[in-house]
Amino acid sequence: MRLDVEDAIIAYNYCERIKSELLILLNLVEEAFNIEGAAAEGAKRIVLSFLNALMGEVRIAVAAVGGERFSEVEAYLMKCLESFKLGRGEDVREHIGESVSVVATVCQQATDLLKSAGLLKGC
């Protein structure tokens, strides 16, 4: 993904937000898979709702910044959604991890560009 300074600022903001939301998703997934009984269905609905909201956020990032990297995150989240619905916890964790890796890479690229432009210090 080639970024100019303006795109790097936008990408950096989305990356930080999406990375945080992915970590929240991971915690929600862990909890949902540990809940049993009547509460399990409600927990799954909450995770699905959060996951759908996160995919919406990623789609906004795709529209704002473009590039294939955010689209790659969206694809991993679609796989995550499918795996979650099938109860495949290990696959869900893997897809979240892959998403975090992609977002961290984009964030690092944006950070490097913003540092070189003198817009970020000490990150």
N, C-alpha and C positions, 0 to 999 in steps of 0.2 A: 504494500500500500504506500503510494507516494503522497506525502502530505506537504502542503504549504503551511505557513504559520497559522493562518486562520483555521484551516482544517485541523491542524494539530491541537489548537485550543478546544475546538468542538469535540474532537476525538478524545482528548484527555478527560474532559468533563464526563462524557458518556462512559468511558472506560472505568473511571473511578466508581461511578454510580452502579454500572452493570456488575463490576467485580464484587462490590459490596452485596448486591442483591443475589449474586450466585452463591456467596457464602451463607447468606440467610437461607436460600433455597436448600442448600446442603443440610443445614441444621433442621429445617422443617421436614425434609425427607427422612432424616434419621429418626426424628421423633414419630413421624407418621408410621414408619415401619415397626416401631416398638409399641405402639398402642394396639390394644386388643379389645374385643367386644364391641359394644354399641358405639363407642367413641371413635372407633377406627374409620368408619364411613365419613364422619364429619371431618376428621383429620385429613383424610384423602381429598375431600372437597376443598379444604383450605389450601393444601399444597397445589392442587390443580388450578385454583384461582390465582394463586401467587405466580405459578409458572406461566399461565396465560398472560398475566400482567407484565411479567418480565419479557416474554416474547414480544409483546407490544412495544416495550421500551427498546428492545434490540431493533425492531423494524423501524422505529423512529431514527435510531442511530444510522441504520442503513440509508435511509432517505436523506439524513442530514450530512453524512460524511461520504457515503458511497463506499466503494471498495468491496472486495470479496471477503475480507476478514470478518466483518460484522455479519455478513450473510452466512459465513461458516459457523459462527456462533448460533445463529438462528437454526441452522440445520442440526447442530448438536442438541439444541433444546427440543427440537421436534423429536429426535431420537429419545431424548430423556422423557418426554411426555409419553411416548409409546411404551417405553420400558416401565415407567411408573404405573401406567394403567394395567400392565401385565404382571405387576408385582416383582419385577426383576431389579431388586435393590442394587446389586453389584453393577449392573449395566447403567443404572441411573447415576450412581456415584462416578462411574467412569466418564459418562457424557458431561456431567457437571465439571469434572476435572479437566476434560479437553476444552470445554468452554472457557474456564478460568485461564488456561494456558494461552489460548488465542487472544483473549482480552489483555492479558499481561504483556504479550508481545506487542500488540498495538499500542498499549499504554507506554511501553518502553520507547517505541519509535517516536511517539508524540512527545514524550518527556525529553528525549535526546534533542529533538528539533527545537523545542522551546528553550532548553538550556543553552543551545548554541546561539539562539536569537537573543539571549539575555533576559528571557521572560520568566525563567524559573531558577531558583537558587536552592542549593542544599537538598535536593530530592534524591 
